[in-house]
Amino acid sequence: MRFMHMADVHLGAQPDKGSDWSRQRGEEIWETFRLSLEDAAREKVDLLLIAGDLFHTPPTESQLREVDYLFSRLSRTRIVLIAGNHDHLGEGCAYRNFSWSRNVVGLFSTHCECMRFPEIKTEVYGLSYDRNEIPLPLYDDLSPVEDPSRSGWTRILLAHGGDAMHIPLNREKLDASGFDYIALGHIHKPMTLIRGKAMFSGALEPIDCDDTGPHGYILGETKGRHLKLTFVKRAQRSYRDITISCTGADTTFSVLDALEGCIETKGPEDIYKVTLTGVRQAGSAFDTERLRQCGRVLRVEDRTSPAFDLEDLKRRYHGQLIGRFIESFEGGEMDLKHYKALQYGLEALLESRMNE
């Protein structure tokens, strides 16, 4: 039996609000979802598992019709989904009364349900959120129903959670639960909770700047009691970090040249968070807004310190407040904390003097 496990698709989201590419990112989330379903058809997947948050908010009927059409094209694939905390079964949610295609099953109860597929000897268990936060460990006591007539079947749990306010997970209890595979959602980075048994597929596309690293879905294959799992990268873009070390000789344009080179090397299609470190010329500042216009740069954080010539300042301001301030740091250990205090203090004192 071959299956695909995805979660946290967040259809309807528009990441990076306020950026020039926010609307495009929303469209790309839909497109990556569509292409992933084409992968499922090409891979001849028997079962598609969606572990919550297919939508960014509780879906409208129009959104469900769009998704159901895409599902209906997977004629050989059975599809099982649950509602997560984002697309929960709130009052009036279109999930409740929607008529899905014959190959689609929604486990839309707040109590655990089971759907059995005799033709592939598989049963899928799961429950859905009816509100945004559920701090109860609802999966702790779940286990598949034992029935000799289904000996050798694959038992799968669809689960969405993993933090204190969203169905906390107990690794030991899940490991002892008796499920052959636990398809997890809610954590946006792909990760293994129990080796060979429980995995977060991660978000299909990164949704915010903290969703760094690869994103996609999991392909699984069962042969008897053996389970093979493979992560497949599918996202069109990634969030990446760039750190540029500056010197007192750098200007905004020299930093801009360095940033453009980094982006060209790492990939202009990705989205970047930029941090400037090191020092800058005293009395000057980098134009972070100009730097942010360099491709898909989400933010620029300037962590540089002014480059002061301490000996020169001591001579120029000997016996004055600035000179005495510098001398107060001498003779002791100059760790990072004290160095920053010295830099920030000098910057404030010199700026105050210039404004007199």
C-alpha positions in Angstrom: 0.0 0.0 0.0 1.4 3.4 -1.0 0.3 6.6 0.8 1.1 10.3 0.8 1.0 12.3 4.1 0.7 16.1 4.1 -0.4 18.7 6.6 -0.6 22.4 7.2 -1.2 23.4 3.6 -2.9 26.6 4.8 -4.9 27.3 1.6 -6.1 30.9 1.7 -3.0 32.2 3.6 -1.1 35.1 2.2 2.3 35.1 3.9 4.5 38.1 4.3 1.7 40.7 4.5 2.8 44.1 3.2 5.4 42.7 0.9 5.3 43.0 -2.9 5.1 39.2 -3.3 2.5 38.4 -0.6 -0.4 37.8 -3.1 1.9 35.7 -5.2 2.8 33.5 -2.2 -0.9 32.9 -1.6 -1.3 31.7 -5.2 1.8 29.5 -4.9 0.4 27.7 -1.9 -2.6 26.6 -4.0 -0.4 25.7 -6.9 2.0 23.6 -4.8 -1.0 21.8 -3.4 -2.3 21.1 -6.9 1.1 19.8 -8.1 1.4 17.6 -5.0 -1.9 15.9 -6.0 -0.5 15.4 -9.4 2.4 13.7 -7.8 0.0 11.4 -5.9 -1.6 10.4 -9.2 1.8 9.8 -10.9 3.1 7.8 -7.9 -0.1 5.7 -7.9 -0.8 6.5 -4.3 -3.5 4.4 -2.7 -4.2 6.7 0.2 -3.8 10.4 0.8 -3.7 11.6 4.4 -4.2 15.2 5.3 -3.4 15.8 9.0 -5.2 19.1 9.6 -5.0 22.8 8.6 -5.7 22.1 4.9 -7.0 25.7 5.1 -5.7 28.8 6.9 -9.1 29.6 8.3 -12.4 27.6 8.4 -13.1 27.1 4.7 -15.9 28.5 2.6 -18.1 26.3 0.5 -16.4 27.8 -2.6 -13.0 26.8 -1.4 -14.2 23.3 -0.6 -15.6 22.9 -4.2 -12.2 23.9 -5.6 -10.4 21.3 -3.5 -13.0 18.6 -4.0 -12.6 19.0 -7.8 -8.9 18.4 -7.4 -9.5 15.4 -5.2 -12.1 13.9 -7.6 -9.4 13.6 -10.3 -7.5 11.1 -8.1 -9.8 8.3 -9.1 -7.6 5.5 -7.6 -6.7 7.3 -4.4 -8.7 7.3 -1.2 -8.4 10.6 0.7 -8.9 11.1 4.4 -8.6 14.4 6.2 -9.2 16.0 9.6 -9.7 19.6 10.6 -6.9 21.3 12.6 -6.8 24.3 14.8 -6.8 26.8 11.9 -9.6 25.2 9.9 -11.5 24.0 12.9 -15.2 23.0 12.9 -16.5 26.3 14.2 -20.2 27.2 14.1 -21.3 27.4 10.5 -18.1 25.9 9.1 -18.7 24.6 5.6 -16.9 21.3 6.5 -20.0 20.2 8.4 -22.5 19.9 5.5 -20.3 19.6 2.5 -20.8 16.6 0.1 -17.5 15.3 -0.9 -16.6 13.1 -3.9 -16.9 9.4 -3.4 -13.1 9.0 -2.8 -13.0 11.6 0.1 -13.6 11.0 3.8 -13.6 13.7 6.4 -13.2 12.5 10.0 -15.0 15.5 11.3 -16.0 14.4 14.8 -14.5 15.7 18.0 -14.3 12.0 19.1 -12.1 9.5 17.4 -13.6 7.8 14.3 -12.3 5.1 12.1 -12.5 4.6 8.3 -11.7 1.1 6.9 -10.6 0.4 3.4 -10.7 -3.4 2.9 -9.4 -3.3 -0.6 -6.0 -2.0 0.6 -6.3 -3.6 4.1 -5.9 -0.3 5.9 -7.9 1.6 8.6 -7.4 5.2 9.4 -8.3 6.8 12.8 -8.7 10.5 13.6 -10.6 13.3 15.2 -11.0 17.0 14.4 -10.8 20.3 16.2 -14.0 22.2 17.0 -12.1 25.3 18.3 -8.7 26.9 17.9 -7.2 25.6 21.2 -7.5 22.1 22.8 -5.1 21.8 25.7 -6.2 18.2 26.4 -4.0 15.1 25.5 -6.8 13.5 23.4 -4.4 11.0 21.7 -3.0 9.5 24.9 -5.5 6.7 25.3 -6.2 5.9 21.6 -5.4 2.6 20.1 -6.7 0.6 17.1 -9.6 -1.8 17.6 -8.2 -5.4 17.7 -10.1 -7.7 15.4 -8.8 -11.1 14.2 -10.6 -10.7 10.9 -8.3 -7.6 10.2 -5.1 -9.3 11.1 -2.2 -7.9 9.1 -4.0 -4.6 8.2 -2.2 -1.3 8.4 -3.5 0.9 11.2 -2.9 4.6 10.8 -3.7 7.5 13.2 -4.2 11.1 11.8 -3.2 13.5 14.5 -2.8 17.3 14.8 -1.1 18.9 17.7 2.1 18.9 19.7 2.2 21.9 22.0 0.6 22.7 25.3 -2.5 24.4 23.8 -3.0 22.1 20.8 -3.4 18.5 22.0 -0.1 17.8 23.6 1.6 14.6 22.5 3.1 11.9 24.8 5.8 10.2 22.8 5.8 7.1 25.0 2.1 6.6 24.9 1.9 7.1 21.1 4.8 4.6 20.7 2.8 2.0 22.7 -0.5 2.7 21.1 -0.4 0.0 18.5 -0.7 2.2 15.4 1.6 1.3 12.6 2.0 4.9 11.5 1.0 8.2 13.0 0.6 11.0 10.5 1.2 14.2 12.4 0.3 17.9 11.6 0.6 21.3 13.3 4.4 21.6 13.5 5.5 23.3 10.3 9.0 21.8 10.0 9.3 18.2 8.9 10.5 16.1 11.8 10.4 12.6 13.3 8.7 12.1 16.6 9.1 8.3 16.7 11.6 6.8 14.3 9.9 4.8 11.6 6.4 5.3 13.1 5.4 8.9 13.8 6.3 12.0 11.7 5.4 15.6 11.2 5.3 16.2 7.4 5.7 19.9 8.0 3.9 22.6 6.1 3.6 22.0 2.3 4.9 25.6 1.7 6.5 27.7 4.4 3.9 30.0 5.9 6.0 32.5 7.8 9.7 33.6 8.2 10.2 31.1 11.0 9.4 28.2 8.7 13.0 27.7 7.5 14.4 24.6 5.9 12.8 22.2 3.4 9.0 21.8 3.0 6.9 19.1 1.3 5.2 15.9 2.0 5.9 12.3 3.0 5.6 9.3 0.8 5.1 6.0 2.6 4.9 2.4 1.5 3.9 -0.7 3.5 5.0 -4.2 2.7 3.6 -6.5 5.4 4.6 -5.0 8.7 7.5 -3.1 7.1 7.1 0.7 6.6 9.2 2.8 4.3 9.0 6.6 4.6 10.5 9.2 2.3 10.3 13.0 2.7 9.8 14.7 -0.7 10.6 18.4 -1.0 7.9 20.3 -2.9 7.9 23.9 -1.8 8.6 26.5 -4.5 10.4 28.9 -2.1 12.2 28.8 1.2 12.9 31.3 4.0 16.7 31.7 4.4 19.0 33.7 6.6 21.9 35.9 5.4 24.4 37.4 7.8 26.8 40.1 6.5 29.8 41.0 8.6 30.5 44.7 8.2 33.6 46.9 8.8 34.0 50.6 9.5 34.8 51.0 5.8 31.5 49.7 4.6 28.7 51.9 3.2 25.1 51.1 2.3 26.1 50.5 -1.3 29.0 48.2 -0.4 26.7 46.2 1.8 24.1 46.2 -1.0 26.7 44.7 -3.4 27.5 42.0 -0.9 23.8 41.2 -0.3 23.1 41.0 -4.0 26.0 38.5 -4.4 24.7 36.4 -1.5 21.2 36.3 -3.0 22.4 35.4 -6.4 24.5 32.5 -5.0 21.8 31.2 -2.6 18.9 31.6 -5.0 16.9 34.7 -6.0 13.7 32.7 -5.8 13.9 32.4 -2.0 12.9 34.9 0.7 15.5 36.3 3.0 16.0 37.6 6.5 19.2 39.7 6.6 21.3 40.5 9.7 24.2 43.0 9.6 26.9 42.3 12.2 30.4 43.8 12.9 31.0 47.5 13.0 30.0 50.6 11.1 31.6 54.0 10.8 30.9 56.1 13.9 28.1 58.6 13.3 26.7 56.8 10.2 23.9 54.3 9.7 23.1 51.8 7.0 19.9 52.4 5.0 18.1 49.2 5.8 15.1 50.2 3.8 17.2 50.4 0.6 18.7 47.0 1.4 15.2 45.6 1.9 14.4 46.4 -1.8 17.1 44.0 -2.9 15.0 41.1 -4.2 12.7 39.2 -1.8 14.2 40.5 1.4 11.6 40.3 4.2 13.5 42.2 6.8 17.0 43.7 7.6 18.2 43.8 11.1 21.2 46.1 11.8 23.2 44.7 14.8 26.4 46.6 14.0 28.2 48.7 16.5 29.9 52.1 15.8 33.6 51.8 15.2 35.2 54.2 17.6 38.9 55.1 18.0 39.0 54.9 21.7 42.5 56.3 22.2 41.7 59.3 20.0 38.5 59.9 21.8 40.3 59.7 25.2 42.9 62.3 24.1 40.3 64.6 22.6 38.0 64.5 25.6 40.5 64.0 28.4 39.1 65.1 31.8 35.6 65.5 30.3 32.6 63.2 30.6 33.4 61.2 27.5 37.0 60.7 28.5 36.1 59.6 32.0 33.4 57.2 30.6 36.0 55.4 28.4 38.4 55.2 31.3 35.7 53.6 33.5 35.9 50.5 31.3 39.6 50.2 31.5 41.3 47.6 33.8 38.4 45.3 33.8 37.3 42.3 31.7 35.9 43.5 28.3 33.4 40.9 27.5 30.6 41.3 24.9 28.2 42.8 27.4 30.7 45.4 28.5 31.8 46.1 25.0 28.2 46.8 23.8 27.6 49.0 26.9 30.7 51.0 26.0 29.7 51.4 22.3 26.1 52.4 23.0 27.2 54.8 25.8 29.7 56.5 23.6 27.2 56.8 20.7 24.7 58.4 23.0 27.2 60.8 24.6 28.7 61.9 21.2 25.2 62.4 19.7 24.2 64.5 22.8 27.3 66.6 22.4 26.6 67.2 18.7 23.1 68.4 19.5 24.2 70.9 22.1 
